[in-house]
Amino acid sequence: MDRRIGALDVLRSVAILGTLGTNIWIFTDPAGPPAMLGFGGDPGVAETFLRFLSNGKFLGLLTLLFGVGLELQYRSAVRRGLAWPGRYLWRAALLFAEGALHFVLIFEFDVLMGYALTSMIVAYLIGRSERAVTAWMVGAGTLLVALVGLVTLALLTAPAGGTGRAAAYPDGWLDQVRLRLDNLVVFRAELVFIVPLGIVLFLLGARLMRAGVFEERGARLRGRLMAAGLGLGVPLNLLTSFAGPAWFMVDRYLMAPLVALGLLALITSITLGMKGAPGVLRRGLTNVGRTALSCYVFQNLAAGVLCYGWGLGLAARFDGLRPWWVPVAWGTICLLFMVLSSWWLRRFERGPLELAWQWAYLAPFRTAAPARR
């Protein structure tokens, strides 16, 4: 059991730091998040390959792990004889509020809001029959493919034309907040893709958990996932990455999640095969996984401080050094949070946001408890 939990902590860490590997290209662009919506420009071979290494894969991995977490919550409720989804809906509401604050104050492409909405749907499916779950997975998957196909077709048939370099992102923090609020619908449009993708991957993550993918008995299953995700998914993902901006949606929402399955299996197999006491790297990764919510939010804040005009302004200052300085920035932030999470957990049981979130989760149930005389 400890090994299984250890594998999950390492997987969460890789997923969280991997999402930064995608987001760091947004933070280090002087045009900021709005440039992400243009699907234009030619980043060059080196940058395209570097982006390929992270784009969508760790979002897919994180989404699978949210499904695993939901399955664990469901098991806990059943074991304790509690109503389901019951209090879980309050957990999802808090996650949505956390994501909304993260979106407004820090980063345009927050995923927590999408996960919260998805979990409210999947919570009602997690205990249903295999047939019902399969039907929902097929339905959500079909919707996702249709949406991705329509957007891809529109991009392929759009008139060719130079989009030019987007305008510089506002330097002031308040100006950035205002920009997010003024363009709320545009920046939150990704939820249309994240929710159906999330339904499929949440339910798939729960199924993999039940099938023993994180246990020794799941070796054969992990082998199949690696063959599909790494043997088939990586070449297809590499192809769509270099196919041009019009294939961005296929690359991110269809090919990358397939690779994520292979990564889940590979990392789990490596972790389960490790013997002896964890080394420095594994301890650092495990501690990031134990403080995943805090690290997800604060690593984006750290990237903002590093890159934006209200911080050190390195995005504009080092623009001429792209793409090579970007992985350095990512590695520096990753190392920082492995150190900080290890330092924090020597003093507290949970991460800072996890502590605040736990207090908020329990608060209404404390006040609702009848007073005893």
C-alpha positions, 0 to 999 in steps of 0.5 A, a space after each residue: 500500500 505504501 508503494 502505491 501511495 508513493 507512486 501516486 505522489 511521484 506521479 502527481 509531482 511529475 504532472 504538476 511540474 510537467 504542466 509548468 513545462 507547458 505554461 512556461 512557454 506562455 509566461 516567457 513570451 512577451 505577448 503573454 497568454 493572449 499569444 496562445 490564442 492566435 495559433 500563429 507564428 513559426 516557433 522553429 524546429 528547436 522550440 517546436 520539439 521542446 514544446 512537444 515534450 510537455 504540451 498536453 501530456 502532463 495535463 492528461 496525466 494530471 486529469 487521470 490522477 484527478 480521476 484516481 483521487 475521485 475513486 479514492 474519495 468514493 471508496 472512503 465514503 462507501 467504507 465509512 457508510 457516508 452518502 455519495 456524492 454528499 460532501 464531495 460536491 462541497 469539495 468540488 465547489 471549493 476547487 472551483 472557487 480556488 480555480 476562479 481566484 487562480 484565474 483572476 489573480 495569476 493565470 489565464 489558463 487555469 485547469 482547476 475550474 474545469 476539473 471542478 465542473 468535471 468532478 461534479 458530473 463524474 461524482 454521479 457516475 463513479 459508482 454506476 454500472 460498467 455499462 453506464 460508465 462506458 456509455 458516458 466515456 464514449 459519449 464524452 469522447 465522441 463530443 471531444 473528437 467532434 469539437 476538436 475536428 471542427 476547430 481543426 477543420 476551421 483552422 485548416 480552411 482559414 485563409 493563410 495570412 501573417 498574423 504578426 507578433 502579438 502586442 506586448 502583455 500589460 506590465 502591471 498586475 492590475 492591468 493583467 487582472 483587468 484583461 482577464 476579466 474583460 476577456 473572460 469568455 475567450 480565456 475560459 473557452 478551453 473549458 469546452 474541451 477540458 470538461 469532455 476530456 476530463 469525463 473520459 480521463 476521470 472515469 478511465 483513471 478510476 477504472 485503471 485504479 480498480 484494475 490494479 495499475 498502481 500495484 504489482 499485479 498491474 504489470 501486464 496492464 502497465 505494459 499494454 499502456 506503455 506500448 499504446 502510449 509510448 509506442 504509438 502515441 509518441 510518434 503520432 504526437 510528434 507528427 502533429 506537433 510538427 504538422 503546423 498550428 492548425 493541428 494544435 487541438 489534435 496535438 493537445 487534446 487527442 494525441 497527448 492524452 494517449 501519451 499520458 497513459 504511457 507516462 502513467 504506466 512507465 513512472 508507476 513501474 519505475 517507482 514500484 521497482 525502486 528499492 531502499 530508502 528514497 534518494 534526494 530526487 525522489 524525496 523532492 518529487 514526492 514532497 511536491 506531489 504531497 503539496 500538489 495544489 500549492 505547487 500548481 498555484 505558486 509555481 505559476 505565481 513564481 513564473 509570473 514574478 520571474 517573467 512579467 513586467 510587475 516582477 523581474 520582467 525576464 520575458 521581454 529582457 531575454 526574448 532574444 535568447 528563446 528557446 534556450 533560456 526557457 527550459 532553464 527557467 522551468 528547471 529553476 522553478 522546479 528545483 525551487 519547489 522541490 526544496 520549498 515543499 520539502 522544507 514546508 513538510 518538515 514543519 506542517 502536515 499539508 501544503 499551505 493551500 491544502 491547509 486553507 482548503 481543508 479548513 474551508 472544507 470542514 468549516 460549514 460542517 463544524 458550525 452545522 453540528 448541534 451543540 451538546 449540553 
